[in-house]
């Protein structure tokens, strides 16, 4: 791809059309199969029930998507049988209209303590199991009173491992949805690249990204534009920047289709690159490729992190998390949450399996100068890793 033929953001936005609506969502049958898998795992470790708060895990297993509230509102998955949905009584009609997987509905009035209701429901289940496992997204304000009302009737444990065993292995449908989200967001990235001009602000770039995602029919999640020295900081800086020729540009963005996320970062130079910028960029690309090559079936997640870090350390950066170098993990899982299992970090000995989806983004941060992050998402097949979107060819060709 040659250098961009610059055009206005408004012109680029006018070229987008809604494509997200054409992508099939998760079927009722797949949702039911997820509950069946979770229940099988629960029985293996003697869990009587899992409490799911208004989190992405509630949506993942039941299709019920609810916003967080100060009122207890969620679901209980018994080790056998149908779900039990917990809702304030005045919200019952709305909750009933949103339910996808059939189940019982348990309500509580404003003067009642819903923690008592949940505790008694779980303890009264006629199914095997000696513990209640909590969704890790459950607020302490709900966890604590439910636990207190359980008393000694059941053990209380975390459900994180159970949930991760289900969610970190994506189905073909999930991978297809993520692919659609990634492909759409890559279009937005390209439009930013061709629309940049000297004097544009990071705020203006972020606003365009949000509008472009909406135009594509996606739920915009975030946009992070960084220019010049600000590119050195992994999560940016708390002030607006103005683009100048010769600046390093880092653009990180993400949006959702059917609740599944995209997440892509590109770094390039606005104008002509210096030899130093080219050297740093090429090293980052080499580290990213090393991580990709290391991601093979049966390899521990931490080995992917080690592979990227080894490239940077050999070039004199680091070691470990020391800056200049790679100050954070090499990657994170992606699905209904922007960051989820599996995490590509030292100490994670989870073995890679087909269906796992995660980022490869071994950022090279040089505080006070610049930073380069190339972030692409991969999914694991029986034959190894596959990029959802093609990685950049070179500093001059960040898209191909």
QUISULHU-V172240 format. One record per pair of residues at least 4 apart in sequence whose ideal C-beta (glycine too) atoms are under 7 Angstrom apart, sorted by sequence separation. I is the first residue (numbers start at 0). J is the second residue. D is the distance in Angstrom with one decimal. If there is no record, write none. Layout:
i->I j->J d->D
i->I j->J d->D
//
This chain:
i->6 j->10 d->4.6
i->8 j->12 d->6.1
i->9 j->13 d->6.6
i->25 j->29 d->5.1
i->27 j->31 d->6.4
i->28 j->32 d->6.4
i->29 j->33 d->6.6
i->30 j->34 d->7.0
i->31 j->35 d->6.5
i->32 j->36 d->6.4
i->33 j->37 d->6.4
i->34 j->38 d->6.2
i->35 j->39 d->6.6
i->36 j->40 d->6.6
i->37 j->41 d->6.2
i->38 j->42 d->6.6
i->39 j->43 d->6.8
i->53 j->57 d->6.1
i->55 j->59 d->5.9
i->56 j->60 d->6.3
i->57 j->61 d->5.9
i->58 j->62 d->6.4
i->68 j->72 d->5.5
i->86 j->90 d->4.9
i->90 j->94 d->5.5
i->91 j->95 d->6.1
i->92 j->96 d->6.6
i->93 j->97 d->6.6
i->94 j->98 d->6.7
i->98 j->102 d->6.8
i->107 j->111 d->4.5
i->113 j->117 d->6.2
i->114 j->118 d->6.1
i->115 j->119 d->6.1
i->116 j->120 d->6.2
i->117 j->121 d->6.3
i->118 j->122 d->6.2
i->119 j->123 d->5.7
i->133 j->137 d->4.9
i->137 j->141 d->5.5
i->138 j->142 d->6.8
i->139 j->143 d->5.5
i->141 j->145 d->6.2
i->142 j->146 d->6.0
i->143 j->147 d->6.4
i->144 j->148 d->6.2
i->145 j->149 d->6.4
i->149 j->153 d->5.3
i->158 j->162 d->5.4
i->159 j->163 d->6.1
i->160 j->164 d->6.4
i->162 j->166 d->5.8
i->163 j->167 d->5.2
i->169 j->173 d->4.0
i->171 j->175 d->6.3
i->172 j->176 d->6.6
i->173 j->177 d->6.4
i->174 j->178 d->6.2
i->175 j->179 d->6.6
i->176 j->180 d->6.5
i->177 j->181 d->6.1
i->178 j->182 d->6.1
i->179 j->183 d->6.3
i->180 j->184 d->6.3
i->181 j->185 d->6.3
i->184 j->188 d->6.5
i->185 j->189 d->6.6
i->186 j->190 d->6.4
i->187 j->191 d->6.6
i->188 j->192 d->6.6
i->189 j->193 d->6.5
i->190 j->194 d->5.8
i->191 j->195 d->6.5
i->195 j->199 d->6.0
i->199 j->203 d->5.3
i->201 j->205 d->6.2
i->202 j->206 d->6.4
i->203 j->207 d->6.6
i->204 j->208 d->6.6
i->205 j->209 d->6.6
i->206 j->210 d->6.4
i->207 j->211 d->6.0
i->208 j->212 d->6.4
i->209 j->213 d->6.6
i->210 j->214 d->6.3
i->211 j->215 d->6.5
i->213 j->217 d->7.0
i->225 j->229 d->4.4
i->226 j->230 d->6.9
i->232 j->236 d->5.8
i->242 j->246 d->5.7
i->255 j->259 d->6.1
i->268 j->272 d->4.1
i->272 j->276 d->4.4
i->273 j->277 d->7.0
i->274 j->278 d->6.2
i->275 j->279 d->6.5
i->276 j->280 d->6.1
i->277 j->281 d->6.1
i->278 j->282 d->6.5
i->279 j->283 d->6.6
i->280 j->284 d->6.5
i->281 j->285 d->6.4
i->282 j->286 d->6.5
i->283 j->287 d->6.4
i->284 j->288 d->6.4
i->285 j->289 d->6.4
i->286 j->290 d->6.6
i->287 j->291 d->6.5
i->288 j->292 d->6.2
i->289 j->293 d->6.4
i->290 j->294 d->6.6
i->294 j->298 d->6.8
i->298 j->302 d->4.9
i->301 j->305 d->6.2
i->302 j->306 d->6.5
i->304 j->308 d->6.1
i->305 j->309 d->6.1
i->307 j->311 d->7.0
i->308 j->312 d->5.9
i->309 j->313 d->6.2
i->310 j->314 d->6.8
i->312 j->316 d->6.4
i->317 j->321 d->5.1
i->322 j->326 d->5.2
i->333 j->337 d->6.8
i->351 j->355 d->5.7
i->365 j->369 d->5.9
i->386 j->390 d->6.1
i->392 j->396 d->4.2
i->6 j->11 d->6.3
i->25 j->30 d->6.2
i->41 j->46 d->4.0
i->51 j->56 d->5.3
i->52 j->57 d->6.7
i->58 j->63 d->6.3
i->86 j->91 d->5.4
i->111 j->116 d->7.0
i->137 j->142 d->4.8
i->169 j->174 d->5.1
i->199 j->204 d->6.3
i->212 j->217 d->4.4
i->225 j->230 d->4.6
i->255 j->260 d->5.4
i->272 j->277 d->5.1
i->293 j->298 d->6.5
i->311 j->316 d->4.3
i->312 j->317 d->4.7
i->320 j->325 d->6.9
i->334 j->339 d->5.5
i->342 j->347 d->5.3
i->365 j->370 d->6.2
i->379 j->384 d->5.9
i->380 j->385 d->5.7
i->391 j->396 d->6.5
i->51 j->57 d->4.2
i->57 j->63 d->5.7
i->58 j->64 d->4.4
i->76 j->82 d->5.5
i->107 j->113 d->4.4
i->149 j->155 d->6.2
i->213 j->219 d->5.9
i->229 j->235 d->6.3
i->311 j->317 d->5.8
i->312 j->318 d->5.1
i->320 j->326 d->5.0
i->333 j->339 d->6.9
i->341 j->347 d->6.5
i->364 j->370 d->4.4
i->391 j->397 d->4.3
i->65 j->72 d->5.8
i->75 j->82 d->6.6
i->212 j->219 d->4.0
i->229 j->236 d->4.6
i->253 j->260 d->5.5
i->254 j->261 d->5.6
i->316 j->323 d->5.2
i->317 j->324 d->3.6
i->331 j->338 d->4.5
i->332 j->339 d->4.4
i->363 j->370 d->6.4
i->377 j->384 d->4.4
i->378 j->385 d->5.7
i->391 j->398 d->6.7
i->392 j->399 d->4.8
i->41 j->49 d->6.5
i->57 j->65 d->6.8
i->74 j->82 d->5.2
i->75 j->83 d->4.3
i->86 j->94 d->4.3
i->253 j->261 d->5.1
i->268 j->276 d->5.5
i->316 j->324 d->3.9
i->317 j->325 d->6.5
i->332 j->340 d->4.9
i->341 j->349 d->5.1
i->362 j->370 d->6.1
i->363 j->371 d->5.0
i->377 j->385 d->6.2
i->51 j->60 d->6.6
i->74 j->83 d->6.8
i->95 j->104 d->6.4
i->107 j->116 d->5.0
i->133 j->142 d->5.7
i->146 j->155 d->5.1
i->253 j->262 d->4.4
i->293 j->302 d->5.7
i->294 j->303 d->5.1
i->308 j->317 d->6.7
i->332 j->341 d->4.9
i->362 j->371 d->6.9
i->377 j->386 d->5.5
i->378 j->387 d->6.7
i->74 j->84 d->5.2
i->75 j->85 d->6.7
i->84 j->94 d->6.1
i->94 j->104 d->6.7
i->121 j->131 d->5.2
i->209 j->219 d->4.6
i->225 j->235 d->5.1
i->293 j->303 d->4.9
i->332 j->342 d->6.6
i->362 j->372 d->3.9
i->377 j->387 d->7.0
i->389 j->399 d->5.4
i->63 j->74 d->6.6
i->74 j->85 d->6.7
i->105 j->116 d->6.1
i->229 j->240 d->5.5
i->252 j->263 d->6.4
i->331 j->342 d->5.5
i->375 j->386 d->5.4
i->376 j->387 d->4.9
i->37 j->49 d->6.8
i->53 j->65 d->4.2
i->73 j->85 d->5.4
i->223 j->235 d->5.3
i->331 j->343 d->6.8
i->360 j->372 d->5.6
i->53 j->66 d->6.4
i->61 j->74 d->5.7
i->72 j->85 d->6.5
i->91 j->104 d->6.2
i->191 j->204 d->6.1
i->194 j->207 d->7.0
i->209 j->222 d->5.9
i->227 j->240 d->6.5
i->251 j->264 d->4.2
i->290 j->303 d->5.1
i->293 j->306 d->3.6
i->311 j->324 d->5.7
i->330 j->343 d->3.5
i->360 j->373 d->6.8
i->375 j->388 d->6.0
i->53 j->67 d->5.2
i->71 j->85 d->6.3
i->72 j->86 d->5.5
i->84 j->98 d->6.5
i->208 j->222 d->3.7
i->226 j->240 d->4.3
i->250 j->264 d->6.8
i->266 j->280 d->6.8
i->311 j->325 d->5.5
i->328 j->342 d->6.0
i->329 j->343 d->4.5
i->341 j->355 d->5.8
i->343 j->357 d->5.8
i->360 j->374 d->3.6
i->53 j->68 d->6.7
i->72 j->87 d->6.6
i->91 j->106 d->5.2
i->105 j->120 d->5.9
i->225 j->240 d->6.9
i->249 j->264 d->6.7
i->250 j->265 d->5.5
i->328 j->343 d->5.8
i->329 j->344 d->7.0
i->375 j->390 d->5.1
i->57 j->73 d->6.0
i->60 j->76 d->6.5
i->191 j->207 d->6.9
i->226 j->242 d->5.1
i->227 j->243 d->7.0
i->290 j->306 d->5.3
i->328 j->344 d->3.7
i->341 j->357 d->5.9
i->358 j->374 d->5.4
i->359 j->375 d->5.9
i->57 j->74 d->5.3
i->70 j->87 d->5.0
i->191 j->208 d->6.6
i->205 j->222 d->4.1
i->230 j->247 d->4.7
i->249 j->266 d->4.7
i->289 j->306 d->4.6
i->290 j->307 d->4.0
i->308 j->325 d->5.8
i->373 j->390 d->6.5
i->72 j->90 d->6.8
i->82 j->100 d->6.2
i->84 j->102 d->5.5
i->86 j->104 d->6.4
i->88 j->106 d->4.1
i->131 j->149 d->6.3
i->248 j->266 d->6.7
i->289 j->307 d->5.5
i->307 j->325 d->6.9
i->358 j->376 d->5.3
i->359 j->377 d->5.9
i->373 j->391 d->6.2
i->53 j->72 d->5.5
i->83 j->102 d->5.9
i->87 j->106 d->6.9
i->88 j->107 d->6.4
i->205 j->224 d->5.4
i->227 j->246 d->4.3
i->230 j->249 d->4.1
i->247 j->266 d->6.4
i->248 j->267 d->5.6
i->357 j->376 d->7.0
i->53 j->73 d->5.7
i->81 j->101 d->6.1
i->82 j->102 d->3.7
i->83 j->103 d->4.8
i->84 j->104 d->4.9
i->85 j->105 d->5.2
i->86 j->106 d->5.8
i->87 j->107 d->6.3
i->88 j->108 d->5.2
i->204 j->224 d->3.9
i->226 j->246 d->4.7
i->227 j->247 d->6.3
i->248 j->268 d->6.9
i->287 j->307 d->6.9
i->356 j->376 d->6.4
i->357 j->377 d->6.6
i->52 j->73 d->4.6
i->61 j->82 d->5.7
i->63 j->84 d->6.9
i->81 j->102 d->4.4
i->84 j->105 d->7.0
i->187 j->208 d->5.8
i->190 j->211 d->6.1
i->247 j->268 d->5.8
i->248 j->269 d->5.3
i->286 j->307 d->4.4
i->289 j->310 d->4.9
i->51 j->73 d->5.3
i->81 j->103 d->6.6
i->83 j->105 d->5.7
i->131 j->153 d->5.1
i->133 j->155 d->6.9
i->135 j->157 d->6.0
i->226 j->248 d->5.9
i->307 j->329 d->4.7
i->334 j->356 d->6.2
i->356 j->378 d->4.7
i->37 j->60 d->6.3
i->50 j->73 d->6.5
i->51 j->74 d->4.6
i->130 j->153 d->5.6
i->135 j->158 d->6.8
i->201 j->224 d->4.1
i->245 j->268 d->6.9
i->246 j->269 d->5.1
i->333 j->356 d->5.2
i->355 j->378 d->7.0
i->129 j->153 d->6.4
i->130 j->154 d->3.8
i->131 j->155 d->5.6
i->132 j->156 d->5.0
i->133 j->157 d->6.0
i->134 j->158 d->5.5
i->135 j->159 d->4.5
i->187 j->211 d->4.5
i->201 j->225 d->6.7
i->225 j->249 d->4.3
i->286 j->310 d->4.2
i->304 j->328 d->6.2
i->332 j->356 d->6.3
i->333 j->357 d->6.3
i->355 j->379 d->4.5
i->50 j->75 d->5.7
i->51 j->76 d->6.6
i->129 j->154 d->5.7
i->130 j->155 d->6.7
i->132 j->157 d->6.4
i->133 j->158 d->5.7
i->187 j->212 d->6.2
i->201 j->226 d->6.2
i->244 j->269 d->6.1
i->245 j->270 d->5.2
i->285 j->310 d->5.3
i->286 j->311 d->5.4
i->304 j->329 d->4.2
i->332 j->357 d->4.8
i->333 j->358 d->6.1
i->354 j->379 d->6.5
i->33 j->59 d->6.6
i->34 j->60 d->5.5
i->130 j->156 d->4.9
i->132 j->158 d->3.6
i->224 j->250 d->5.5
i->244 j->270 d->3.8
i->245 j->271 d->6.9
i->303 j->329 d->6.0
i->331 j->357 d->6.2
i->353 j->379 d->5.3
i->33 j->60 d->5.2
i->48 j->75 d->5.3
i->49 j->76 d->4.6
i->118 j->145 d->5.5
i->122 j->149 d->6.7
i->242 j->269 d->5.8
i->303 j->330 d->6.9
i->330 j->357 d->4.9
i->331 j->358 d->5.5
i->352 j->379 d->6.4
i->353 j->380 d->5.6
i->48 j->76 d->6.4
i->85 j->113 d->6.7
i->117 j->145 d->5.1
i->134 j->162 d->7.0
i->223 j->251 d->4.3
i->330 j->358 d->4.1
i->351 j->379 d->5.4
i->353 j->381 d->5.0
i->48 j->77 d->5.0
i->132 j->161 d->6.1
i->247 j->276 d->6.2
i->282 j->311 d->6.8
i->330 j->359 d->5.1
i->30 j->60 d->6.9
i->48 j->78 d->6.7
i->114 j->144 d->3.5
i->118 j->148 d->3.6
i->122 j->152 d->4.7
i->222 j->252 d->4.8
i->329 j->359 d->6.6
i->330 j->360 d->5.7
i->30 j->61 d->6.5
i->47 j->78 d->5.8
i->85 j->116 d->6.9
i->114 j->145 d->4.6
i->118 j->149 d->4.9
i->122 j->153 d->6.2
i->221 j->252 d->6.7
i->329 j->360 d->6.8
i->30 j->62 d->5.0
i->46 j->78 d->6.2
i->85 j->117 d->6.1
i->121 j->153 d->6.8
i->183 j->215 d->4.8
i->221 j->253 d->5.5
i->282 j->314 d->5.5
i->329 j->361 d->4.7
i->115 j->148 d->5.2
i->220 j->253 d->4.5
i->63 j->97 d->5.6
i->114 j->148 d->5.1
i->183 j->217 d->6.0
i->220 j->254 d->5.3
i->63 j->98 d->6.0
i->219 j->254 d->5.0
i->220 j->255 d->6.1
i->327 j->362 d->6.9
i->42 j->78 d->5.2
i->63 j->99 d->6.4
i->218 j->254 d->6.0
i->230 j->266 d->6.6
i->325 j->361 d->5.2
i->41 j->78 d->4.5
i->62 j->99 d->3.3
i->83 j->120 d->6.1
i->180 j->217 d->6.8
i->202 j->239 d->5.0
i->217 j->254 d->3.9
i->218 j->255 d->4.3
i->325 j->362 d->6.1
i->38 j->76 d->6.9
i->61 j->99 d->6.4
i->62 j->100 d->6.0
i->201 j->239 d->5.5
i->217 j->255 d->6.2
i->325 j->363 d->6.5
i->326 j->364 d->5.4
i->37 j->76 d->6.1
i->61 j->100 d->4.8
i->200 j->239 d->5.2
i->201 j->240 d->4.8
i->217 j->256 d->5.7
i->290 j->329 d->5.5
i->304 j->343 d->5.2
i->38 j->78 d->5.5
i->200 j->240 d->6.8
i->220 j->260 d->6.5
i->303 j->343 d->4.9
i->304 j->344 d->5.5
i->324 j->364 d->6.9
i->38 j->79 d->6.2
i->200 j->241 d->5.5
i->300 j->341 d->5.0
i->304 j->345 d->5.6
i->323 j->364 d->6.7
i->34 j->76 d->6.3
i->71 j->113 d->3.9
i->75 j->117 d->7.0
i->212 j->254 d->4.0
i->300 j->342 d->6.6
i->322 j->364 d->5.2
i->323 j->365 d->4.4
i->198 j->241 d->6.2
i->199 j->242 d->5.0
i->300 j->343 d->5.2
i->301 j->344 d->6.5
i->333 j->376 d->5.4
i->198 j->242 d->6.6
i->208 j->252 d->5.1
i->301 j->345 d->5.0
i->322 j->366 d->5.5
i->75 j->120 d->6.2
i->197 j->242 d->5.9
i->301 j->346 d->6.1
i->75 j->121 d->6.3
i->80 j->126 d->6.6
i->197 j->243 d->6.3
i->301 j->347 d->5.1
i->77 j->124 d->5.1
i->79 j->126 d->4.8
i->195 j->242 d->6.3
i->197 j->244 d->5.8
i->300 j->347 d->4.1
i->301 j->348 d->6.3
i->316 j->363 d->6.6
i->34 j->82 d->7.0
i->78 j->126 d->4.8
i->77 j->126 d->5.0
i->78 j->127 d->6.1
i->299 j->348 d->4.6
i->300 j->349 d->5.0
i->78 j->128 d->4.9
i->299 j->349 d->6.7
i->311 j->361 d->6.9
i->299 j->350 d->5.9
i->300 j->351 d->6.7
i->298 j->350 d->6.9
i->311 j->363 d->6.2
i->195 j->248 d->6.9
i->297 j->350 d->5.5
i->298 j->351 d->5.3
i->308 j->361 d->7.0
i->297 j->351 d->6.7
i->307 j->361 d->3.6
i->296 j->351 d->5.7
i->295 j->351 d->6.7
i->296 j->352 d->6.7
i->294 j->351 d->6.2
i->296 j->353 d->6.7
i->191 j->250 d->5.5
i->188 j->250 d->6.3
i->188 j->252 d->6.7
i->187 j->252 d->6.3
i->34 j->100 d->6.8
i->50 j->117 d->6.6
i->184 j->252 d->6.0
i->291 j->359 d->5.6
i->30 j->99 d->6.2
i->31 j->100 d->6.2
i->184 j->253 d->6.6
i->290 j->359 d->4.6
i->30 j->100 d->5.5
i->71 j->141 d->5.4
i->184 j->254 d->5.8
i->262 j->333 d->5.8
i->290 j->361 d->5.9
i->27 j->99 d->6.1
i->287 j->359 d->5.6
i->27 j->100 d->7.0
i->48 j->121 d->4.8
i->260 j->333 d->5.7
i->47 j->121 d->6.6
i->180 j->254 d->6.5
i->195 j->269 d->5.7
i->260 j->334 d->7.0
i->287 j->361 d->6.0
i->180 j->255 d->6.5
i->188 j->263 d->5.9
i->259 j->334 d->6.2
i->262 j->337 d->6.0
i->286 j->361 d->4.4
i->48 j->124 d->6.1
i->180 j->256 d->4.4
i->259 j->335 d->6.0
i->47 j->124 d->6.1
i->179 j->256 d->5.4
i->184 j->261 d->3.9
i->188 j->265 d->5.6
i->258 j->335 d->5.1
i->260 j->337 d->5.1
i->56 j->134 d->5.3
i->183 j->261 d->7.0
i->185 j->263 d->6.2
i->47 j->126 d->6.1
i->180 j->259 d->5.8
i->184 j->263 d->5.5
i->47 j->127 d->7.0
i->48 j->128 d->6.8
i->54 j->134 d->5.7
i->56 j->136 d->6.6
i->176 j->256 d->5.7
i->180 j->260 d->6.5
i->181 j->261 d->4.8
i->283 j->363 d->4.6
i->47 j->128 d->2.7
i->50 j->131 d->6.3
i->176 j->257 d->5.3
i->180 j->261 d->3.9
i->282 j->363 d->6.2
i->46 j->128 d->5.2
i->47 j->129 d->6.5
i->52 j->134 d->5.1
i->54 j->136 d->3.6
i->177 j->259 d->5.2
i->181 j->263 d->6.7
i->45 j->128 d->5.5
i->47 j->130 d->6.2
i->48 j->131 d->5.5
i->49 j->132 d->4.7
i->50 j->133 d->5.3
i->51 j->134 d->4.7
i->176 j->259 d->4.5
i->294 j->377 d->6.4
i->296 j->379 d->6.5
i->45 j->129 d->5.0
i->46 j->130 d->5.2
i->47 j->131 d->6.3
i->50 j->134 d->6.0
i->52 j->136 d->5.4
i->253 j->337 d->6.1
i->279 j->363 d->6.0
i->42 j->127 d->6.9
i->45 j->130 d->6.5
i->49 j->134 d->6.9
i->52 j->137 d->4.3
i->294 j->379 d->6.9
i->296 j->381 d->6.6
i->46 j->132 d->4.8
i->52 j->138 d->6.9
i->173 j->259 d->6.6
i->279 j->365 d->6.9
i->287 j->373 d->5.0
i->291 j->377 d->6.5
i->41 j->128 d->6.8
i->50 j->137 d->6.5
i->296 j->383 d->6.8
i->283 j->371 d->4.0
i->295 j->383 d->5.5
i->52 j->141 d->6.5
i->284 j->373 d->6.0
i->279 j->369 d->6.8
i->283 j->373 d->5.7
i->294 j->384 d->4.3
i->280 j->371 d->5.2
i->279 j->371 d->5.5
i->233 j->326 d->6.4
i->276 j->369 d->6.9
i->291 j->384 d->5.7
i->233 j->327 d->5.9
i->50 j->145 d->7.0
i->262 j->358 d->6.1
i->264 j->360 d->6.3
i->287 j->390 d->6.5
i->266 j->371 d->4.6
i->47 j->153 d->6.3
i->56 j->162 d->5.3
i->266 j->372 d->5.8
i->59 j->166 d->5.9
i->266 j->373 d->6.3
i->284 j->391 d->6.8
i->264 j->372 d->4.8
i->265 j->373 d->6.8
i->49 j->158 d->4.9
i->264 j->373 d->6.5
i->264 j->374 d->3.5
i->263 j->374 d->6.0
i->49 j->161 d->6.6
i->262 j->374 d->6.6
i->263 j->375 d->6.6
i->262 j->376 d->6.2
i->280 j->394 d->4.4
i->46 j->161 d->7.0
i->220 j->337 d->6.7
i->277 j->394 d->5.5
i->41 j->161 d->6.4
i->40 j->161 d->5.2
i->249 j->370 d->6.6
i->247 j->369 d->4.3
i->272 j->394 d->5.5
i->249 j->372 d->6.1
i->251 j->374 d->6.8
i->37 j->161 d->6.4
i->40 j->164 d->5.8
i->263 j->388 d->6.3
i->265 j->391 d->6.6
i->268 j->394 d->6.4
i->267 j->394 d->6.0
i->37 j->165 d->5.5
i->36 j->165 d->5.6
i->233 j->362 d->6.0
i->267 j->397 d->4.4
i->233 j->364 d->6.3
i->33 j->165 d->6.0
i->265 j->397 d->4.8
i->231 j->364 d->5.2
i->231 j->365 d->5.5
i->231 j->366 d->5.0
i->231 j->367 d->6.7
i->231 j->368 d->6.1
i->231 j->369 d->5.5
i->232 j->370 d->6.8
i->228 j->367 d->6.5
i->230 j->369 d->5.0
i->231 j->370 d->3.9
i->228 j->368 d->6.5
i->230 j->370 d->4.5
i->29 j->170 d->6.4
i->228 j->369 d->6.3
i->29 j->172 d->6.3
i->25 j->172 d->6.0
i->22 j->176 d->5.9
i->177 j->333 d->6.9
i->22 j->179 d->4.6
i->19 j->179 d->7.0
i->173 j->334 d->6.8
i->19 j->183 d->6.7
i->18 j->183 d->6.2
i->167 j->332 d->5.8
i->169 j->334 d->6.5
i->166 j->334 d->6.0
i->166 j->339 d->6.5
i->167 j->340 d->4.4
i->166 j->340 d->6.9
i->167 j->341 d->5.3
i->163 j->340 d->4.1
i->11 j->190 d->3.9
i->177 j->356 d->6.2
i->11 j->193 d->6.8
i->174 j->356 d->6.9
i->11 j->194 d->5.2
i->168 j->352 d->6.2
i->169 j->354 d->4.7
i->8 j->194 d->4.6
i->168 j->354 d->4.0
i->6 j->193 d->6.0
i->7 j->194 d->6.4
i->168 j->355 d->6.5
i->169 j->356 d->5.2
i->5 j->193 d->6.1
i->6 j->194 d->6.2
i->167 j->355 d->5.8
i->3 j->192 d->5.4
i->4 j->193 d->6.5
i->5 j->194 d->6.9
i->3 j->193 d->3.8
i->5 j->196 d->6.2
i->64 j->258 d->6.9
i->12 j->207 d->6.9
i->181 j->376 d->6.1
i->15 j->211 d->5.9
i->19 j->215 d->6.1
i->20 j->216 d->5.3
i->18 j->215 d->5.9
i->19 j->216 d->3.4
i->12 j->210 d->5.9
i->17 j->215 d->6.2
i->18 j->216 d->6.4
i->19 j->217 d->5.3
i->8 j->207 d->4.3
i->12 j->211 d->5.8
i->15 j->214 d->4.1
i->17 j->216 d->3.6
i->15 j->215 d->5.4
i->58 j->258 d->6.1
i->12 j->214 d->6.0
i->185 j->388 d->4.8
i->174 j->378 d->5.5
i->192 j->397 d->6.5
i->181 j->387 d->4.1
i->182 j->388 d->6.8
i->192 j->398 d->6.6
i->181 j->388 d->5.1
i->169 j->378 d->6.8
i->178 j->387 d->5.5
i->189 j->398 d->5.2
i->177 j->387 d->6.5
i->188 j->398 d->6.9
i->25 j->257 d->6.8
i->24 j->257 d->4.4
i->22 j->256 d->5.6
i->22 j->257 d->6.5
i->19 j->256 d->4.6
i->59 j->335 d->5.7
i->58 j->335 d->6.6
i->55 j->335 d->4.1
i->55 j->336 d->5.3
i->0 j->396 d->5.0
i->0 j->398 d->5.8
i->0 j->399 d->5.8
//
